[in-house]
Amino acid sequence: MEHMSDFIIIVDLEATCCDRGGVTREEMEIIEIGAVAAEVSTGKVVSEFQSFVRPVRHPVLTPFCRKLTTIEQAEVDAADIYPTPVDRFRHWLSAWSESDFGSWGDYDRRQFEQDCAFHDVEFPFNGAHRNVKKEAAKRMKLRKPLGVGVVLSKLGMEFEGTAHRGIDDVRNIARICARVLCS
């Protein structure tokens, strides 16, 4: 893995969504931030961050969103709006200020950019973004990038936890990194 630091921050977000067009891509908001700091050389997770976020554009989660993410309305209702959780996240990130950050595709980076712009807060990352999905596909010589669960299966591993939950997704992405991307 090419790197500028000894650690990579792996991020996975869950956001408001609707299967009937009620929440447009431009109006989606982060409802969960999941992140791990992993050693680049081994993929070993050394720290985790998880926070729910209360959405303001579409504060009531759709039935589709609740089913997909298993995030309950009460969890986001009890959470702070975006600026406070992202400040806590930024504080957690400060220990790895020179680290790259990665996610399974570019969605998470774009969603952070969108929410930061909407709430007028600074983007939380200093390092470059790494599309771990593309890196894994290239390293595994796959014809196209695949989903986390499919890649785990190809590696003879099972998904641990609940799919479409930020913290569980990043833990599994870190497992893929440990097997495929770390030296």
QUIMO-V149861 format. One record per residue. RES is the residue in three letters. PHI is phi in degrees with one decimal (none if undefined). Layout:
res->RES phi->PHI
res->RES phi->PHI
//
This chain:
res->MET phi->none
res->GLU phi->-73.5
res->HIS phi->-155.6
res->MET phi->-103.1
res->SER phi->-147.6
res->ASP phi->-83.1
res->PHE phi->-130.2
res->ILE phi->-125.1
res->ILE phi->-96.2
res->ILE phi->-104.3
res->VAL phi->-122.7
res->ASP phi->-139.7
res->LEU phi->-113.5
res->GLU phi->-114.0
res->ALA phi->-141.2
res->THR phi->-57.2
res->CYS phi->-159.3
res->CYS phi->-152.1
res->ASP phi->-90.1
res->ARG phi->-123.1
res->GLY phi->80.8
res->GLY phi->-73.8
res->VAL phi->-126.8
res->THR phi->-73.5
res->ARG phi->-54.0
res->GLU phi->-71.7
res->GLU phi->-106.0
res->MET phi->-63.9
res->GLU phi->-133.0
res->ILE phi->-63.4
res->ILE phi->-119.3
res->GLU phi->-148.8
res->ILE phi->-111.0
res->GLY phi->-120.2
res->ALA phi->-151.7
res->VAL phi->-132.0
res->ALA phi->-103.1
res->ALA phi->-124.3
res->GLU phi->-67.1
res->VAL phi->-64.7
res->SER phi->-73.3
res->THR phi->-121.9
res->GLY phi->79.9
res->LYS phi->-67.5
res->VAL phi->-76.4
res->VAL phi->-109.2
res->SER phi->-160.7
res->GLU phi->-131.6
res->PHE phi->-137.2
res->GLN phi->-146.2
res->SER phi->-153.1
res->PHE phi->-84.6
res->VAL phi->-134.5
res->ARG phi->-85.5
res->PRO phi->-75.6
res->VAL phi->-113.9
res->ARG phi->-72.3
res->HIS phi->-129.8
res->PRO phi->-67.9
res->VAL phi->-98.1
res->LEU phi->-66.6
res->THR phi->-73.6
res->PRO phi->-55.0
res->PHE phi->-59.9
res->CYS phi->-63.3
res->ARG phi->-62.6
res->LYS phi->-67.9
res->LEU phi->-62.8
res->THR phi->-94.7
res->THR phi->62.5
res->ILE phi->-83.7
res->GLU phi->-89.4
res->GLN phi->-55.2
res->ALA phi->-61.2
res->GLU phi->-68.0
res->VAL phi->-78.0
res->ASP phi->-61.9
res->ALA phi->-82.8
res->ALA phi->-86.4
res->ASP phi->-82.9
res->ILE phi->-72.0
res->TYR phi->-42.8
res->PRO phi->-55.8
res->THR phi->-71.7
res->PRO phi->-61.8
res->VAL phi->-71.1
res->ASP phi->-65.8
res->ARG phi->-62.6
res->PHE phi->-63.7
res->ARG phi->-58.9
res->HIS phi->-62.0
res->TRP phi->-60.8
res->LEU phi->-64.3
res->SER phi->-57.5
res->ALA phi->-70.1
res->TRP phi->-126.9
res->SER phi->-62.5
res->GLU phi->-96.9
res->SER phi->-81.6
res->ASP phi->-69.2
res->PHE phi->-124.1
res->GLY phi->-130.7
res->SER phi->-151.3
res->TRP phi->-81.1
res->GLY phi->102.3
res->ASP phi->-99.9
res->TYR phi->-54.1
res->ASP phi->-63.2
res->ARG phi->-60.9
res->ARG phi->-64.3
res->GLN phi->-67.0
res->PHE phi->-59.5
res->GLU phi->-59.2
res->GLN phi->-64.0
res->ASP phi->-69.5
res->CYS phi->-62.6
res->ALA phi->-64.5
res->PHE phi->-62.4
res->HIS phi->-93.9
res->ASP phi->55.2
res->VAL phi->-123.6
res->GLU phi->-70.4
res->PHE phi->-57.8
res->PRO phi->-78.0
res->PHE phi->-104.9
res->ASN phi->-98.7
res->GLY phi->-77.0
res->ALA phi->-71.5
res->HIS phi->-91.4
res->ARG phi->-118.2
res->ASN phi->-84.7
res->VAL phi->-64.7
res->LYS phi->-60.3
res->LYS phi->-68.4
res->GLU phi->-61.2
res->ALA phi->-65.6
res->ALA phi->-61.0
res->LYS phi->-64.8
res->ARG phi->-64.4
res->MET phi->-87.2
res->LYS phi->58.3
res->LEU phi->-86.0
res->ARG phi->-67.7
res->LYS phi->-150.5
res->PRO phi->-63.2
res->LEU phi->-121.4
res->GLY phi->-71.3
res->VAL phi->-56.2
res->GLY phi->-60.8
res->VAL phi->-66.8
res->VAL phi->-64.8
res->LEU phi->-57.0
res->SER phi->-60.5
res->LYS phi->-62.6
res->LEU phi->-89.5
res->GLY phi->75.8
res->MET phi->-118.9
res->GLU phi->-106.8
res->PHE phi->-65.8
res->GLU phi->-107.2
res->GLY phi->96.9
res->THR phi->-112.6
res->ALA phi->-62.5
res->HIS phi->66.3
res->ARG phi->-117.9
res->GLY phi->-50.5
res->ILE phi->-67.6
res->ASP phi->-70.6
res->ASP phi->-60.1
res->VAL phi->-68.4
res->ARG phi->-61.0
res->ASN phi->-71.9
res->ILE phi->-62.6
res->ALA phi->-62.5
res->ARG phi->-63.7
res->ILE phi->-64.8
res->CYS phi->-57.7
res->ALA phi->-60.4
res->ARG phi->-84.4
res->VAL phi->-109.6
res->LEU phi->-103.3
res->CYS phi->-85.0
res->SER phi->-94.3
//
